[in-house]
Amino acid sequence: MSLILNIETSTTNCSVSISENEEIITSQEKNFEYYSHSEVLHVYIAELFSKSNLEINDIRAVSISEGPGSYTGLRIGSATAKGICFALKIPLIAIDTMHILAKKIKSTKGYIIPNLDAGRNEIYFSVFDCNYKKIQPTNFKELKTKSFEKYLDSESVQFVGNANNKLKKFLNSDNAIFSKNELPSSLEMVSLSFEKFSRNEFVDIENFEPNYLKNFIKK
């Protein structure tokens, strides 16, 4: 039995789930106006076990969204995940937040560009093909009128994330498709965490740090 606790706190959405293999057993999430992870994350985790009649000792690994995203959210999520792993002596799985966000899009062609607001005219982003293969590393950039031109000139591009409204101001292409405002969720972590668990792709708990990308900016 490969029960995994998935934790996603990279934005204002506080999201947790318990999964077995690639199936969601139970989940809990809410998008708050402000960062409330320090107040609700442990409460949500306790509610998962109460609803599922599972014990925390049943968990075989913890999966964390590693960033980029909010310094505050990532720090709290990481500390919680590491604490559980240390206490239970179980492995920690780290998943790129952009990969989690890309999983919200189902497409048979073109590109997927997940994005998160990084302040000013900057975004965090990555580029995936329609099979979720990463073709440009996760990074941040300042938006310009020719941003992502090489992708938009050749194929349809689906943009997903909370920086879409910002992107619309810079991009003028019929190939640009903007999803509704989406935030990363632990629901899209389930298949990714199971894949890594199956391959024993774990991170060093003691030395793990979230992928902040930029200097610490508390938001």
Contacts in CASP RR format, 6 or more apart in sequence:
PFRMAT RR
TARGET T0000
AUTHOR 0000-0000-0000
METHOD contacts of the structure
MODEL  1
MSLILNIETSTTNCSVSISENEEIITSQEKNFEYYSHSEVLHVYIAELFS
KSNLEINDIRAVSISEGPGSYTGLRIGSATAKGICFALKIPLIAIDTMHI
LAKKIKSTKGYIIPNLDAGRNEIYFSVFDCNYKKIQPTNFKELKTKSFEK
YLDSESVQFVGNANNKLKKFLNSDNAIFSKNELPSSLEMVSLSFEKFSRN
EFVDIENFEPNYLKNFIKK
1 20 0 8 1.000
1 58 0 8 1.000
1 60 0 8 1.000
2 20 0 8 1.000
2 21 0 8 1.000
2 60 0 8 1.000
2 61 0 8 1.000
2 194 0 8 1.000
2 197 0 8 1.000
2 198 0 8 1.000
3 18 0 8 1.000
3 19 0 8 1.000
3 20 0 8 1.000
3 25 0 8 1.000
3 54 0 8 1.000
3 58 0 8 1.000
3 59 0 8 1.000
3 60 0 8 1.000
4 18 0 8 1.000
4 19 0 8 1.000
4 20 0 8 1.000
4 59 0 8 1.000
4 60 0 8 1.000
4 61 0 8 1.000
4 62 0 8 1.000
4 63 0 8 1.000
4 93 0 8 1.000
4 190 0 8 1.000
4 193 0 8 1.000
4 194 0 8 1.000
4 197 0 8 1.000
5 16 0 8 1.000
5 17 0 8 1.000
5 18 0 8 1.000
5 45 0 8 1.000
5 48 0 8 1.000
5 59 0 8 1.000
5 61 0 8 1.000
5 62 0 8 1.000
5 63 0 8 1.000
5 81 0 8 1.000
5 84 0 8 1.000
6 15 0 8 1.000
6 16 0 8 1.000
6 17 0 8 1.000
6 18 0 8 1.000
6 19 0 8 1.000
6 62 0 8 1.000
6 63 0 8 1.000
6 186 0 8 1.000
6 189 0 8 1.000
6 190 0 8 1.000
6 193 0 8 1.000
7 15 0 8 1.000
7 16 0 8 1.000
7 41 0 8 1.000
7 45 0 8 1.000
7 62 0 8 1.000
7 63 0 8 1.000
7 64 0 8 1.000
7 65 0 8 1.000
7 77 0 8 1.000
7 80 0 8 1.000
7 81 0 8 1.000
7 186 0 8 1.000
8 14 0 8 1.000
8 15 0 8 1.000
8 16 0 8 1.000
8 29 0 8 1.000
8 65 0 8 1.000
8 97 0 8 1.000
8 100 0 8 1.000
8 184 0 8 1.000
8 185 0 8 1.000
8 186 0 8 1.000
8 189 0 8 1.000
9 15 0 8 1.000
9 37 0 8 1.000
9 41 0 8 1.000
9 65 0 8 1.000
9 70 0 8 1.000
9 73 0 8 1.000
9 74 0 8 1.000
9 76 0 8 1.000
9 77 0 8 1.000
10 65 0 8 1.000
10 67 0 8 1.000
10 68 0 8 1.000
10 69 0 8 1.000
10 70 0 8 1.000
10 73 0 8 1.000
10 74 0 8 1.000
10 97 0 8 1.000
10 116 0 8 1.000
10 184 0 8 1.000
11 31 0 8 1.000
11 69 0 8 1.000
11 70 0 8 1.000
11 73 0 8 1.000
11 116 0 8 1.000
11 162 0 8 1.000
11 183 0 8 1.000
11 184 0 8 1.000
12 31 0 8 1.000
12 32 0 8 1.000
12 33 0 8 1.000
12 34 0 8 1.000
12 35 0 8 1.000
12 36 0 8 1.000
12 70 0 8 1.000
12 183 0 8 1.000
13 29 0 8 1.000
13 30 0 8 1.000
13 31 0 8 1.000
13 32 0 8 1.000
13 183 0 8 1.000
13 184 0 8 1.000
13 185 0 8 1.000
14 29 0 8 1.000
14 30 0 8 1.000
14 31 0 8 1.000
14 32 0 8 1.000
14 36 0 8 1.000
14 37 0 8 1.000
14 40 0 8 1.000
14 41 0 8 1.000
14 44 0 8 1.000
15 27 0 8 1.000
15 28 0 8 1.000
15 29 0 8 1.000
15 184 0 8 1.000
15 185 0 8 1.000
15 186 0 8 1.000
15 187 0 8 1.000
16 27 0 8 1.000
16 28 0 8 1.000
16 29 0 8 1.000
16 41 0 8 1.000
16 44 0 8 1.000
16 45 0 8 1.000
16 48 0 8 1.000
16 186 0 8 1.000
17 24 0 8 1.000
17 25 0 8 1.000
17 26 0 8 1.000
17 27 0 8 1.000
17 28 0 8 1.000
17 29 0 8 1.000
17 48 0 8 1.000
17 186 0 8 1.000
17 187 0 8 1.000
17 189 0 8 1.000
17 190 0 8 1.000
18 24 0 8 1.000
18 25 0 8 1.000
18 26 0 8 1.000
18 27 0 8 1.000
18 48 0 8 1.000
18 49 0 8 1.000
18 52 0 8 1.000
18 54 0 8 1.000
18 59 0 8 1.000
19 25 0 8 1.000
19 189 0 8 1.000
19 190 0 8 1.000
19 193 0 8 1.000
19 194 0 8 1.000
21 194 0 8 1.000
22 190 0 8 1.000
22 191 0 8 1.000
22 194 0 8 1.000
23 190 0 8 1.000
24 187 0 8 1.000
24 190 0 8 1.000
25 52 0 8 1.000
25 54 0 8 1.000
26 48 0 8 1.000
26 51 0 8 1.000
26 52 0 8 1.000
27 48 0 8 1.000
27 186 0 8 1.000
27 187 0 8 1.000
28 44 0 8 1.000
28 47 0 8 1.000
28 48 0 8 1.000
28 51 0 8 1.000
29 44 0 8 1.000
29 185 0 8 1.000
29 186 0 8 1.000
29 187 0 8 1.000
30 40 0 8 1.000
31 183 0 8 1.000
32 40 0 8 1.000
35 70 0 8 1.000
35 72 0 8 1.000
35 73 0 8 1.000
35 219 0 8 1.000
37 72 0 8 1.000
37 73 0 8 1.000
37 76 0 8 1.000
37 77 0 8 1.000
38 76 0 8 1.000
41 76 0 8 1.000
41 77 0 8 1.000
41 80 0 8 1.000
42 80 0 8 1.000
45 80 0 8 1.000
48 54 0 8 1.000
49 55 0 8 1.000
49 56 0 8 1.000
56 84 0 8 1.000
56 88 0 8 1.000
57 88 0 8 1.000
59 84 0 8 1.000
59 88 0 8 1.000
59 90 0 8 1.000
60 90 0 8 1.000
60 197 0 8 1.000
61 85 0 8 1.000
61 90 0 8 1.000
61 91 0 8 1.000
61 92 0 8 1.000
61 93 0 8 1.000
61 193 0 8 1.000
61 197 0 8 1.000
61 202 0 8 1.000
62 81 0 8 1.000
62 84 0 8 1.000
62 85 0 8 1.000
62 90 0 8 1.000
62 91 0 8 1.000
62 92 0 8 1.000
62 93 0 8 1.000
63 81 0 8 1.000
63 92 0 8 1.000
63 93 0 8 1.000
63 94 0 8 1.000
63 95 0 8 1.000
63 189 0 8 1.000
63 192 0 8 1.000
63 193 0 8 1.000
63 196 0 8 1.000
63 197 0 8 1.000
64 77 0 8 1.000
64 78 0 8 1.000
64 81 0 8 1.000
64 92 0 8 1.000
64 93 0 8 1.000
64 94 0 8 1.000
64 95 0 8 1.000
64 210 0 8 1.000
65 74 0 8 1.000
65 95 0 8 1.000
65 97 0 8 1.000
65 100 0 8 1.000
65 184 0 8 1.000
65 186 0 8 1.000
65 189 0 8 1.000
66 74 0 8 1.000
66 78 0 8 1.000
66 94 0 8 1.000
66 95 0 8 1.000
66 96 0 8 1.000
66 97 0 8 1.000
66 208 0 8 1.000
66 210 0 8 1.000
66 211 0 8 1.000
67 74 0 8 1.000
67 96 0 8 1.000
67 97 0 8 1.000
67 98 0 8 1.000
67 124 0 8 1.000
67 138 0 8 1.000
67 210 0 8 1.000
67 211 0 8 1.000
67 212 0 8 1.000
67 213 0 8 1.000
68 74 0 8 1.000
68 97 0 8 1.000
68 98 0 8 1.000
68 116 0 8 1.000
68 118 0 8 1.000
68 124 0 8 1.000
68 138 0 8 1.000
68 140 0 8 1.000
68 211 0 8 1.000
68 212 0 8 1.000
68 213 0 8 1.000
68 214 0 8 1.000
69 97 0 8 1.000
69 116 0 8 1.000
69 118 0 8 1.000
69 124 0 8 1.000
69 212 0 8 1.000
69 213 0 8 1.000
70 218 0 8 1.000
70 219 0 8 1.000
71 212 0 8 1.000
71 216 0 8 1.000
71 217 0 8 1.000
71 218 0 8 1.000
71 219 0 8 1.000
72 218 0 8 1.000
72 219 0 8 1.000
74 210 0 8 1.000
74 212 0 8 1.000
75 210 0 8 1.000
78 208 0 8 1.000
78 209 0 8 1.000
78 210 0 8 1.000
81 92 0 8 1.000
82 92 0 8 1.000
82 205 0 8 1.000
82 208 0 8 1.000
84 90 0 8 1.000
85 91 0 8 1.000
85 92 0 8 1.000
85 205 0 8 1.000
86 205 0 8 1.000
91 197 0 8 1.000
91 200 0 8 1.000
91 202 0 8 1.000
91 205 0 8 1.000
92 202 0 8 1.000
92 203 0 8 1.000
92 205 0 8 1.000
92 208 0 8 1.000
93 193 0 8 1.000
93 196 0 8 1.000
93 197 0 8 1.000
93 201 0 8 1.000
93 202 0 8 1.000
93 203 0 8 1.000
94 203 0 8 1.000
94 208 0 8 1.000
95 189 0 8 1.000
95 192 0 8 1.000
95 193 0 8 1.000
95 196 0 8 1.000
96 126 0 8 1.000
96 134 0 8 1.000
96 138 0 8 1.000
96 211 0 8 1.000
97 116 0 8 1.000
97 124 0 8 1.000
97 138 0 8 1.000
97 184 0 8 1.000
97 211 0 8 1.000
98 114 0 8 1.000
98 116 0 8 1.000
98 124 0 8 1.000
98 125 0 8 1.000
98 126 0 8 1.000
98 128 0 8 1.000
98 138 0 8 1.000
99 114 0 8 1.000
99 126 0 8 1.000
99 128 0 8 1.000
99 132 0 8 1.000
99 134 0 8 1.000
99 192 0 8 1.000
100 184 0 8 1.000
100 185 0 8 1.000
100 188 0 8 1.000
100 189 0 8 1.000
100 192 0 8 1.000
101 114 0 8 1.000
101 115 0 8 1.000
101 116 0 8 1.000
101 160 0 8 1.000
101 161 0 8 1.000
101 182 0 8 1.000
101 183 0 8 1.000
101 184 0 8 1.000
101 188 0 8 1.000
102 112 0 8 1.000
102 114 0 8 1.000
102 126 0 8 1.000
102 128 0 8 1.000
102 132 0 8 1.000
102 160 0 8 1.000
103 132 0 8 1.000
103 188 0 8 1.000
103 191 0 8 1.000
103 192 0 8 1.000
104 114 0 8 1.000
104 160 0 8 1.000
104 179 0 8 1.000
104 182 0 8 1.000
104 185 0 8 1.000
104 188 0 8 1.000
105 112 0 8 1.000
105 158 0 8 1.000
105 160 0 8 1.000
105 179 0 8 1.000
107 130 0 8 1.000
107 156 0 8 1.000
107 158 0 8 1.000
108 130 0 8 1.000
109 130 0 8 1.000
109 155 0 8 1.000
109 156 0 8 1.000
110 129 0 8 1.000
110 130 0 8 1.000
110 155 0 8 1.000
110 156 0 8 1.000
110 157 0 8 1.000
110 158 0 8 1.000
111 127 0 8 1.000
111 128 0 8 1.000
111 129 0 8 1.000
111 130 0 8 1.000
111 135 0 8 1.000
111 151 0 8 1.000
111 155 0 8 1.000
111 156 0 8 1.000
111 157 0 8 1.000
111 158 0 8 1.000
112 127 0 8 1.000
112 128 0 8 1.000
112 129 0 8 1.000
112 130 0 8 1.000
112 132 0 8 1.000
112 157 0 8 1.000
112 158 0 8 1.000
112 160 0 8 1.000
113 125 0 8 1.000
113 126 0 8 1.000
113 127 0 8 1.000
113 128 0 8 1.000
113 148 0 8 1.000
113 151 0 8 1.000
113 157 0 8 1.000
113 158 0 8 1.000
113 159 0 8 1.000
113 160 0 8 1.000
114 125 0 8 1.000
114 126 0 8 1.000
114 128 0 8 1.000
114 160 0 8 1.000
114 161 0 8 1.000
115 123 0 8 1.000
115 124 0 8 1.000
115 125 0 8 1.000
115 159 0 8 1.000
115 160 0 8 1.000
115 161 0 8 1.000
115 162 0 8 1.000
115 163 0 8 1.000
115 164 0 8 1.000
115 167 0 8 1.000
116 123 0 8 1.000
116 124 0 8 1.000
116 125 0 8 1.000
116 161 0 8 1.000
116 162 0 8 1.000
116 163 0 8 1.000
116 184 0 8 1.000
117 123 0 8 1.000
117 124 0 8 1.000
117 162 0 8 1.000
117 163 0 8 1.000
117 166 0 8 1.000
118 124 0 8 1.000
118 140 0 8 1.000
118 163 0 8 1.000
118 213 0 8 1.000
118 214 0 8 1.000
119 217 0 8 1.000
120 142 0 8 1.000
121 142 0 8 1.000
121 143 0 8 1.000
121 166 0 8 1.000
121 170 0 8 1.000
122 140 0 8 1.000
122 141 0 8 1.000
122 142 0 8 1.000
122 143 0 8 1.000
123 140 0 8 1.000
123 141 0 8 1.000
123 143 0 8 1.000
123 163 0 8 1.000
123 166 0 8 1.000
123 167 0 8 1.000
124 138 0 8 1.000
124 139 0 8 1.000
124 140 0 8 1.000
124 163 0 8 1.000
124 213 0 8 1.000
125 138 0 8 1.000
125 139 0 8 1.000
125 140 0 8 1.000
125 141 0 8 1.000
125 163 0 8 1.000
126 134 0 8 1.000
126 136 0 8 1.000
126 137 0 8 1.000
126 138 0 8 1.000
126 139 0 8 1.000
127 134 0 8 1.000
127 135 0 8 1.000
127 136 0 8 1.000
127 148 0 8 1.000
127 151 0 8 1.000
128 134 0 8 1.000
128 135 0 8 1.000
129 135 0 8 1.000
138 211 0 8 1.000
138 213 0 8 1.000
139 213 0 8 1.000
140 213 0 8 1.000
140 214 0 8 1.000
141 147 0 8 1.000
143 166 0 8 1.000
143 167 0 8 1.000
143 169 0 8 1.000
143 170 0 8 1.000
144 170 0 8 1.000
145 170 0 8 1.000
145 171 0 8 1.000
145 172 0 8 1.000
147 167 0 8 1.000
147 170 0 8 1.000
147 171 0 8 1.000
148 157 0 8 1.000
148 171 0 8 1.000
151 157 0 8 1.000
152 171 0 8 1.000
152 173 0 8 1.000
152 175 0 8 1.000
152 176 0 8 1.000
153 173 0 8 1.000
153 175 0 8 1.000
155 175 0 8 1.000
156 175 0 8 1.000
156 177 0 8 1.000
157 173 0 8 1.000
157 175 0 8 1.000
157 176 0 8 1.000
157 177 0 8 1.000
158 177 0 8 1.000
158 178 0 8 1.000
158 179 0 8 1.000
159 167 0 8 1.000
159 176 0 8 1.000
159 177 0 8 1.000
159 178 0 8 1.000
159 179 0 8 1.000
160 179 0 8 1.000
160 182 0 8 1.000
161 179 0 8 1.000
161 181 0 8 1.000
161 182 0 8 1.000
161 183 0 8 1.000
162 181 0 8 1.000
162 182 0 8 1.000
162 183 0 8 1.000
164 178 0 8 1.000
164 179 0 8 1.000
164 181 0 8 1.000
165 181 0 8 1.000
167 176 0 8 1.000
167 178 0 8 1.000
168 178 0 8 1.000
195 201 0 8 1.000
196 202 0 8 1.000
END
